C-alpha cells in the first residue's frame, strides 16, 4: 500500500485556490492514501468565531468535501483532509475521510489548541476507526498528539495507521509521534504545513517536517521544515497487527486494566 501526505503553504481565506493547489498535487501522486494538513483549505489563524463560521462548510455537502470526493473517485484513492466544519451554526476543527466509494466519515478535533478555543467548539463525537480496503485507519488532529490516550484508543479499536492532519508550531511533535508509534505499534502519517501567518499581533510559524513513521518508530520519510512537498511511500500496514514485543509480551494483552493501566 502506498501512503503519503501533502505539505502545503495555504493562503488564508483563499479556499478555492488552496483546494485547487492540493487537487493538482494529488493528481500527480501515485498513492492509495493521502493525508492533507489541518485546515488545509482556509489557513489557520482566524481572528474571531464569526470569521471561522464564514469560512466553514457543511460536511459532506460543502464544496471542499465534494471536490475531494470527486478526486478520490477519479484517482481511486482515499484522502484525509482537515477543514473547518459548520453544523447548525457551530464550527468544528474537523477532518474528513473520502474514498473511491464517496464520503466515509468526519472526525472533530477533541483537544483544541490555544486560540482555537475562540474559533471552534471542541469535538463532540467519540473516536472512531474506518476501514478502507483491507486497512483500518484512525484520525487525530494536531494537538491531539499531546494526549497519548487518543493514539492508544485508536490503536485499541484496531487502527493500523494514524492519519494526523496538523498545523504544528510546537517543535517537538515530530519526535513525540515516534513514541506514539512505538507504544501502539502503528504507522503514522503527519501532514503539516509551512509558512507564517500574522493576522493579529501574534505571529505563528509552522514547522513543516511532515512525516511517515513505521510501527517501531522508524522515520520512513520526513519532509523539510520550509518547502511544500508531496510524498508517498510503500508500507505493509499489516505489520501494525503484530503487537508482540517479545514472544511472551503482547502490547495490549499485558495491559493491567484492573489497575487502570
N, C-alpha and C positions, 0 to 999 in steps of 0.2 A: 504494500500500500504506500502510495506517495502522499506525504503530508507536507504542508507548508504554511507560509504566512506572507502578508504584505506589511512592510514597514513604510508608513506614509508620512507626508507633511501636509495635512489638510489646511485649507484657508477658512478661517472662521466664518460661518454663516453661508458659505458658498456651497450649498448642499449638492446642487446638480453637478457643479464642476468636480467636487470631491468624489461623488459617486461615479461619474464618467471616467475619472482617472483610475479609480480602483477597478472598474469593469474592464478597462483597456488592459491593465496589467494582468488581471486574471485570465483574460483571453489568450495571453501569451504564455501561460503556465501549463505544465504537464503535471497535474495533481489530482488526487481523489478527494482531498480535504484541504481547504484553505481557511486560515483564521485571519481576520482583519482586526485592527485596533478598536479600542473603546471609542465610542462617539466618532467613528471614522468619517461620517458624512457631515457633521456640523462643526467640528472643532470642539475644544474643551471648555474654555474659560468664559462661561456665561456671566452675566452681571446681575441677573435677577431671575426670580421664579417666572415672571412674565415672559422673559426672553426665552427661557427653556421651553415654555409652553408654546410659544410662537414657532419654534423650530422643531418641536417634537412631532411625531407621526403616530398614527394608529398602526397596530400590528395585528394581522399581517396585511391589512389593506392599504397601508401607506405606500408612497411611491418608491421609497428606498427598498423596502422588503420585496415589493413586486419586481423591481429591477433585478434584485439578487435571485429571485425565483426564476425569472426568465433566463438569466445567465447560467444558473445551476442546471437547468434543463438543456440548454444549448451545449454546455461543456461536459455534462454528465459527471458532475462533481457535487460535493457538499461544501457549504460555506457557513462559517460562524462570524457574525459581524456585530460590533457594538454600535448602538444608536440610542437616541432619546425617544422614548415611547410615551405616548399620551393615551390615557384611558379615562373617560368621564371627568375631564378637567384636572387630572393628576398626572404628573410627569414621573417617569422612572428612568434610571440609567440601566438600559437593558441590552441584551444580546440575543439576536435571532439565529436560528439554525434552519437553513433551507437545503433541499436536496433535489435530485432529478425528479423526485415524486412531488415536489412542492414544499409548502411550509411544514416544518416539523415541530418547532417549539420555540419558546421565548423564555429566557431567564432574566429576572430582575435583580440587580445587584443588592445584596444583603447588607454590605458594610460600606457605607458612604464615607468618602474621604474629605475632610476639611470643609471647604465651602460648597461641596456637593450637597451638603445638608440644607443649604439655602435654595438650591435649584431643583432638587428631586426629593421624592418620598422614598424611604427605604423599601426594598423588595418585600413583597407580602405573599410570596409563594414558596413552598418547600423546594429544596434541591431535588433535581431530577437527573436521570441519565437517559440518553437517547441511543437507539440502535440505528446505525447506518450501514447497510450491508451486513457484514459479519462482525462489525466492530461496535463497541459501546463507548460513547463519549460523555463527558461531563463538562459543564460550563461554569467558570468562575470569572469575575471581572476585577481586574486591577487590585485594589486594596483588599479584596477577599483573601489574597495570598497571606496577609498578616495573621490570619486566623487559621491555624493548622487544621481545625476541625472541619473546615469546608472541604479541603482536599481529601481528608480521611473519610468524610461522609460520602463523597462521590465515589471514592475507591471501594468502600464497603458495599455500595449499591451496584458495583460492577464495572465502573469506568475503566477502560483501557487507556484512554487518552484524556488529559485535562486540556481543554481549549480555553485560553486565557487572554481575551482581549484586554488591552491595558493602555493607559496614558501615564506611564511611570515618570515620576520626578524624584522619588527616593532612590538612592544609588545602589541599595543592597538587595533589591528584589531578585535580580537575575541569579544571584548566588543562593538566596533563600529558596528559590524554586528547585534548586538541585536537591535540597533536603526534602522538599515535598515529594519529589520523585523517589528518592531512596526510601523514605519511611512508608511509602504506599505502593512501591513497585509499579509505577505507572509512567507512561510517556507524558510530556507536557509541551504544549506549543504556546509560547507567549508572543503575542503580536503587539508591539509597542509603536509609538510614533516618534518623530523627531521634531526639532524646531522649538521656537519660543513664542509664547503668547503673552501680551501685556495689554489687556483691555481694561485693567484697573490700575491702581498704584502698585500692585504686586505683579512681578514678572514670574512666569512659570517656564522653566526649561525642561524639555522632555529628553530622556536619556537614551532613546533608541535601544540598541543591544537586544532586539528581539531574538528569540532562540527556540531551538527544538532540543529537548532533553530526552535521554533514554531512561529505562527503568532502574538503572543503578546510578543515576545522576550524571551520566556521560553527557558532555556538551556535544551534541551531534552537529549542530551549527549555531553560531552566534553572529548576529549582524553587527555592523559598525554603529557607533554612537551618533552619527551625524549624516548618514546617507539614506535616501529612500532605497528600499530593496524589495525584491520578490524572490522567494526561495522555496523549493520543495525538495525533499529527500525521501528515499525509500526506507521504511521501517517494517518490522514484523510485529504488529500490535498484539499478537497472541502471546508474545513474551511477557506481557503485563499480567497474564493469568497464572504465571508461576510465582506463587507467594512464599515459596520455601527460601529461607535464609541459609539454613543448613538442612541436612537430611531429617533432622528432628525438630527444627524450629520453623514454624509457619507464622507469617506476619499477622494473620487475623486469628488463627486458632489459638495462638499463645496469648492473646489479649486476656487480661484479668478483669472481665466486665463486672464481676461481683464486687470488685474493689474500685470500680469507677474508672478503670484504665484499659 
